[in-house]
Amino acid sequence: MLLSGWKDIANFCGVCVATAMKWKRQNGLPVYYVNRKPVADPDKIKAWLSKQSRA
């Protein structure tokens, strides 16, 4: 099941909406848009978070 909207994505990451949006802009958080709404795959987010924590 996909995460839909910045609030869901941010909650999944354990951060506020502003931080999730910043991560997308500056660090490539794997979020894409469907009908102008942000959507993310939880598995890709987990992999991205794991990669970031190792950097």
N, C-alpha and C positions, 0 to 999 in steps of 0.2 A: 504494500500500500504506500502511496506517495504522500509526502508532506506537502500541504497546500497552504500558501500564504506565509508571510514573514513571521507571524506570531508562532505558528506551528514549527517552522524551521528553527527559529531562535530557541524555543522551548526545548526542542530535541537536542540542540547544541549546548544548552545550559547557559545561555547568554541573553542579553536584551536584544530587541529588534534592531536597534542602531548598530550594535556590534556585529550582528549577523550580516547586515547590509554592508558594513565596512569590510568584513572578511570577504564578501563576494567581490566588492570593488577592488580591494587591494591585494588579496591573497588567493583569489580564484576559488572560493567556496563553490562547489558544484551545484549551482542553482540555475534552472532555465525557466523560460516563460511560456505559458500556454494562455492565449487570449489575454495577454498583459498581466497575468497573475503568476507570481513566483511559485515554482514547483521543484521539489527535490526528492531524490531517491534516498531513503534512510541508509541503505548499505553504502552508497557512495559517500554520504556525509560521514559515516563511521570511519571509512577508509581515509578520507581527507583529514579528519580530526586526528587519527592515529599517526598519519604522516607528519602533521604539523607538530605533534608533541615530540616526535623524534628529531625534528630539525633544530 
